Amino acid sequence: MATTKKDAPLSGAHKVAAFLLTLEKPVAATLLKQMDAKAMAEVAAAMTVLDPRLSENEAIHQLYRELSRRLNVGVGPRAQDDGELTLILETALGRERARSVIVQIHERRRVEHPFAILDEEPLPVLCATMSEESNAVVALVLAHLKPDQSAEVLAALGAERALDVVLRIAAIAPPPTEALIQVANEIRERMNEFSKRPRPFAKESALKSVAQMLNMAGDSVGGSVMEGLGTANEELLTQVKEAMFTWEDLGKVDKRGMQKILGSIETRTLAIALKGCSADVEQNILANLSARVRAMVADERELAGALPMAQILESRNEIMKNVRALMEAGEFKPAKAGEELVS
């Protein structure tokens, strides 16, 4: 059963799902029928992976109290989606006049926000499509997108192109609305075409999958496969080994294993490698150092100051080479995925 972080707020779908599960099934089914398709799908999905916090009686009582307050206070006005608005207009004006009004509303939206048609498009497809456009077109599009969308596209372009695009945005002269609408339509068409292309082979994902399978395989099977890889493709064997145990995995190494790893690492190398790393890795490493060595690492880290990421990665790679050497020598063996540890 899926769980959520303890400090994460409960979603509306999970609250509704918990409430429905306390009702008689016919009553719950009747309420589900009143929801729109999207909400029904979210609630139904939440009913299959109920948040563990909602299994406690006090949580359910709190849910009832919250529902009671909302019912007594009443629901304030909210914006209507196109489907709801259509129903209201059809009731008030009839189907033909309602359609005419909806068309006018859509046209007005297009004039006011020509690139709104891109708002609901998948960001990865938008980023990939923009990467094939000229910087001038990208600047025009990003100048009219939401800031979070523009930030994602800029990050995907790379530093050099991103700088040129930003400079173009700062100096942009808005073209006529008709031109903006045409560009928006063309971009959406290209996004539709891009989404139909076959996905490129993701070698990194494939290596990670192979590494996970070998980690979970028995020693005899895993060893045999690794030996075969070494014979067939030594470079591929090296890449698989690197994927089988990564820098982030250091955050999950037990005390004995971590002390074995840290025994041969210089304090300066460790101090540089810890810069900008995740909290799990940093805490696990520092927790397995003596107070004297922790102080030395802290001093080295402060003296080093800001460093380029390439230098930090070089130090991490040096540590990982030592880790893999220990693994090959049989002196360190990380726990396999799903393996239960007993103290």
N, C-alpha and C positions, 0 to 999 in steps of 0.2 A: 504494500500500500504506500502510495506516495505521501510524503510529508512536506511541510513548509518550515521555513525558519521561524524560531520561536518569537522573534521580535518583529516579524513581518505582519502588517495589518491584514486582517481577513478581507477577502474580496466579497463584493455583493453576491456573486454567484455562489460562493461557498456558504454564505449565510442563508440564502434562499434554499439551497440544497439541504442544509441541516434542518431548516424549518419544515420542509416538505417531508423529510424522512421521519418526522415525529407524528405525521398525520396518517389517517387511514389511506390506503392506496387509492381508492376511488376518488377521495377528496383531493389528494395530491395530483392525480391525473387530471382532474377538472381544472385545477389552478394552472397546471402546465399548459393546457390547451389555450389559455388566455394570453400566453406570452407570444411575442413575435418569434420568428424562426431562429434568429441569432441568439436571443436571450435564452430560448429553450435549449439550444445546443450547449451553451455555456453551463447552464444549470445542470443539465443531464450529465455532462462530463464531470462536473464537480461532485455529483452524487456517487460517482464510482471511485473517486479519490478524495474522500472526505477528510478535511483537516483534522488531525488527532485532537486538537484543542476543543473541537465541537462535540467530542464524545463525552465530555464531562457534564454532569447535571447543572452545575452552576453556570457554565457557558450557555447552555440551552435556556435557562431561566433569564440570563442577561439578554439573550436574543429575543425572547418574548417581550421583555420590558422595553427594549429598543423598538420593536415592532408596534407595541401599544402606544408609545409616545408619538411615533410617526403617524399613526392612524388618528390620534386625537388632535395633533397639531394640524394635520392636513398636508397635502402636497402642493408646493408652490408651482408657479408656471415654469415650463421648460420648452426649449426649442423642439419643434416637430421635425422628424425626418421626412423625406419625400413621400414615403408610403402613407404616413399618418396625415400629412398635409393634403395629399390627393383625396383621401377619404373625406376629410372635412370639406374640401372645396366641391367635391362631387355631390355631397349632401346638400350644400348650400346653393350651388349654381347649376348642377346637372353635369353630365359627363363631358359634353363637348366644350362648354364654357370653361370647365375646370381644366381640361387639357390645354386650352388656349392660355389660361393664366399661368399654368406650370411652365409652358414654353417661354413665356415672357420672363418669368422668374429666372429660368436657366440662362436666357440670353443676357439678362442684367448681371447675373453672377459672372458670366464669361467676360463681359466688358470690364467689370470692377476687379476681377481676379482671374486673368487669362490662364494662369498656370495652376489654378485650383484643381484641374483635372489630373494633375500629377501627385496630388496630396496622398491619395490612397494607393498609389503604385508601390510595389516592394522596393525598399531602399537599395538592396544589392543590385537589382536590375537597373535602377536609376543610375547608380554609381558606375556600373559597367557600361551603360549606354553613353553617359557623359564622357567617359574615358576615350571614346571614339570620335567625339565632337571637337571642333576647333575651340581654342581658348576664348574666342570672341562669343561663340554661341553659349559656351558654358557660363561665361560671365553674365550674359543676358538672362539665362535661366536661373542661376543662383541668386541674382538680384531680386527675383520675384518669388522664391521659395521660402518656406519657414526656416528659421535659423538652424534648427537641429538637422534638417535635411541638407542644407547648404554645408554645414560642418562635416557631415558624413562624406559628401561628395568631395570636398576639399581634401580631406584626409586620404581618400582613395586615389587622388590625383598624384600625390607625391609633392615634396617641398618645392621643387623648381616650378612645376606647372601651377601649383596652388598660389605661389607668389605672383606670377603673371596674371592669373585670373583675378586675384584680389585687387591688383593695380587697375585692371580693366573695369572692375565693378565700381571702384572709387571715381573713375572718370567717365562712367557710362552716360550716354545721352538717350533717354527713353524714346524708342521708336513709336510710331502710331499704334493704337490699340489693335487695329486689324493685323498689323505685322506680328504683334505679340501673340495673338490668337493663332495665327498661322504657324508660328514657331512651336507653340505649345502642342498643337495638333500633330505636327511632324515628329516632335520628340516622342509623343505617346505612341505613334505608329511604329517608330523605330524600337521603342521599348517592347511593344507587342512582338515585333519580329525577333528581337534579341531573346525574349523569354522562350521562343520556340526552338532556338538553337540547341544542339546537343551540349550538355555541360562538359567543360574541359576536365581532363583527368587530373584529379587532385592527388599528386604523389605523396604529399605530406600526410593526408588523411589515410591513404592506403598503407603507408609505413606504420602509422599509429595503430591501425587495425591489425596488421601482422604482428606488431610488438605485443599488443594486448592478448592475441591468441597464443603466442609463444609463452607469455608470462603465466597464462592459465593452464597451459599444457603440462604434462608430467615431465620430469627431468629427462627421461629416456627419449620421449618424442621431441621435446624442445631441443635437446642436445643433438639429435640426429638431423633435425631440420637445419640447425645452425651450421653443423658440419657440412651439409649439402650446399648451403648458401655460400659458405667460404670457398668451396670448390668451384661452384658455378659463377659466382660474382662477388669478389672480395669487397668491392666498393659498396655493394648493396648490403652485405653482411655488416659492414661498419655503420651504415645508416640505420639498420634495424637495431643494432646494439644501442645506438644513441637514443632511439625512440623507446627502447624497453625501460630505460631509467633516465629521467630527465632532471634538470635542476629543481623543478617544482616538487618532484617526488621526495626531495630531501626534507620537506616539511612533514613527512609521514614515517620517517625512519625511527626505529626504537632507540633507546638510550645506548645499548651495547653497540649497535651498528653505527650510530652517529659518532661515538667516541673512537671507534676504529677508524672511521673516515677522517676525523679531525686530527688524529695523531700525527699525520704526515703533512699537514697544511701549514704554510708560513702565515704569520699573523697579518702581514701586509696584503698578501693575496686574498685572505679571507675578508679583510676590511674592505677592500675594493669590490669584491664579489657581492658583498651584502648591500652595496649602494643600490637603492631603488628596487630591492627585491620584495616579494610578497611577505606579509606579516607571518604567515605560517612557517615559511622557510627560516626567516630571521629569528623568530622565537625559538624554534627547535634547535637551531645551531647555537645560539647564545646560551640556552638552557643547559647545554652539554659542555660548556667551557667553564674552567675555574674562574673565580672572581678576579684573579691576577691577569689571566689571559683575556677575559672580557674587557678589563680596563685597558690593556694593551691594544686590543682591536679598536676600541672606542677612540683612543688617542690617534692611532694610524688613520682611522676613517676621517677624523676631523682635520688632521694635517694634510691629507690628500686633497681635500676640497672638492669642487665640482670637476667631474671627469667625463670625457666622451664615452658614449655607450659602448663603442668598440673596445675600449680598454677594460670596461667592466665585464663584457662578455668574454674577453680573453682570459680574465682571472677565473670566471666561472667554468670555462672550458678546461682550464688547468686542473681545477678541483674535480670535474667530472671525469677527466682522464684517470686520475688517481682512484676514483670510485670504481670505474670499469676495470682497472687493473686489479683491484681487490676482489671484484666479482669473478674475474677470470681465474684468479689464484684460489678461489674458494674461501677467501677470508671474510667475505661479506656477501650475504644472500638476502636481498629484499623480500618482504612478504609478498606472496602472489595475490592478485586481485581476488577478493572474496574469501581469502584464507583467514580463518579465525585464530586470533592470538590469545594464548592462555598464559597468565602469570602465576 
